[in-house]
Amino acid sequence: MNLVGMIVFAPMAGGLLAYVCGRWKEKVRDILVCAVCAAVLLMTLALPALRPSMEIGDVLFGGLHFVTDGFRAVYAIITAVMWLGTSVFAIEYFKEERENLNRYWLFILVTLGATEGVMLSADLMTAFVFFEILSFTSFTWVIHEETKEAIRAGYTYLFIAVIGGLVLFMGLLMLYHQTGTLAFAELPSAVKTAGSRTELLAAGFCILFGFGCKAGMFPVHVWLPKAHPVAPSPASALLSGILTKVGIYGILMTTMNAFTGEKLFGEVVLLLGVVTMFLGALLALFSVNLKRTLACSSMSQIGFILTGTGMYTLNCAAGIEEGHILAISGTMLHMVNHSLIKLTLFMAAGVVVMNLHALTLDDIRGYGRNKLFLKIAFALGALGISGVPLFNGYISKTLLHEGIVEGIHEAAWNPALLKCIEWIFLISGGLTFAYMLKLFICVFVQKNTDPEVQKKFDENSTCMNLFSTLSVAGSSIFMVILGQPFVMTHLASFMTGEEEILHFHAFTLANLKGGLISLCIGALVYVFVVRRVLYRNKSYVNLWPEKLDLENLVYRPVLTKYLVFAGAVVGRLLSDSLDGLLLLLRRTLFRQRKVLRPDRKRLNFIKKGMMATSEMTESLLSNFSFAMMMTCIGILIILGTLVTLTVIL
């Protein structure tokens, strides 16, 4: 097994070993988990230089294929960094907890291998296999606490994942039917010779929906604001920073290799991205829960990335070379930035949770006033995600903005509509600054309304041990390192293969203008909306109407009431109609006649058995429900046979 195989499959084996060790000695298990994550990080660091590949040809239909080009290598490293950081932090986070930790660490490491499998995949089928694995393994993170809220959020997450997986698989089959391949390297040429453009687009929209479920894209975002608050904070960092990027990875790779010139596909991705971007920022602004705010923020940042993906497609379709380079560079860089930013912010939130066991802003207000390292780490994360110049989010957001501006100037789409999208982009950036300012001032500047509570907060300035401090503070350094134009342009060039991006100047007056407009909007929103509307009587209030919860308003009623009721009605009609038809035939064409039965005493044992069997069979076969049951059993047998043959052959 080569380097790629070790990166993908060694963590899975390590998870099983950690589970066994945990039943023997917990400290050995914790050391083993961190050692596995560190080993994976060291192996991924060798990928950019070695560029290995791997094929496993005797599984599934076409085998599993892995490559390690620039973008994949970078994200393999980012994944390993996040796993190591959260694993080190989680040891202290779970220091007072003993239940379900073996299960947690098992699935953490299995998900690490599956995530690396997606990020290094060379075709959509390989990505799909590992995508489904991590969908089920990460479900255990959400339900880890096993509270009522965690179970409900977990099933919402699982339901969205299952539905998304089924739709995704259907899209892959349709795409394969049209192109004859799912390999990323072969798709660009295969798509050009595809027959039906309608079926091709239908396949693309199914793939967009399937991967969008994991990404947290509107309207299948409902799991994200609910899963993060109930999951452990180290798991929330991975859910937000990496697992949403797994969905984005699928959308981005499909777009770049199969739908680059499809204007309609680009329009749909762009509009969904804009709605996701603005709605996520609005939900975060109204939230009064620390982790829910960060979760809604993740939804918004996913919208920024999708907006860049849509603009890349439209600029390519219009032949705007500079526009598509800016858009794709901003998209990839913002993926990297958002992953690292959420690593810092969620671990910082985890420090608050493990010390206070509270998330509501009024309960945690003033906690971080004298905690220097925590304050600096959170501030750097907030500055990065807000797009403040000299920090990492500024450059990636500026590239995304310039991609939109190029589309407006060169008429890549409707100029008036693109101008509106540009302003929604700037306003969403402003809302980001407003809700991050709200969180920082609440936790690190304001005092708690109860002086005794504030006194307890101030008694201990050491809120985490040395290793957790290194994880939290160390991750925040990326906000500064990646905020330097030289680093970011070279990273973008390495990931995209476009050398023209090296000439991009981030700090020109024109580029600074967009960022400063967003920051001014955010400051105004904080002063006039947060302080005057959402902060009343020295208390933070949530004015977002509960009735607008999309899951409770639409999805659950449709699925649990209307769809089930409609299915029951249809099933009953089918059952009664066919039973009625059988009864009608028996009373007309097959009318029964009285037959003199022989004396039962004279019948031997065999004849008695035959008559009993005949009567029972006639009764069973005349019932449609039994027929339906046998049909289902037959389908299951056929599917099982096909799966067995696939594995054998």
Secondary structure, 3 states (H helix, E strand, C coil): CCHHHHHHHHHHHHHHHHHHHHHHCHHHHHHHHHHHHHHHHHHHHCHHHHCCCEEECCCCCCCEEECCCHHHHHHHHHHHHHHHHHHHHHHHHCCCCCCCHHHHHHHHHHHHHHHHHHHCECEHHHHHHHHHHHHHHCHHHHCCCCCHHHHHHHHHHHHHHHHHHHHHHHHHHHHHHHHCCCECCCHHHHHHCCCCHHHHHHHHHHHHHHHHHHHCCCCCCCCHHHHHHHCCHHHHHHHHHHHHHHHHHHHHHHHHHHCCCCHHHHHHHHHHHHHHHHHHHHHHHHCCEHHHHHHHHHHHHHHHHHHHHHHHHHHHHCCCHHHHHHHHHHHHHHHHHHHHHHHHHHHHHHHHHHHHCCCEHHHHCCCCCCCHHHHHHHHHHHHHHHCCCCCHHHHHHHHHHHHHHHHHHCCCCCHHHHHHHHHHHHHHHHHHHHHHHHHHHHHHCCCCCCHHHHHHHHHCCCCCCHHHHHHHHHHHHHHHHCCCHHHHHHHHHHHHCCHHHHHCCCCCHHHHHHHHHHHHHHHHHHHHHHCCCCEECCEECCCCCHHHCHHHHHHHHHHHHHHHHHHHHHHHHHHHHHHHHHHHHHHCCCCCCCCCCCCHHHCCHHHHHHHHHHHHHHHHHCCHHHHHHHHHHHHHHHHHHHHHHHHHC
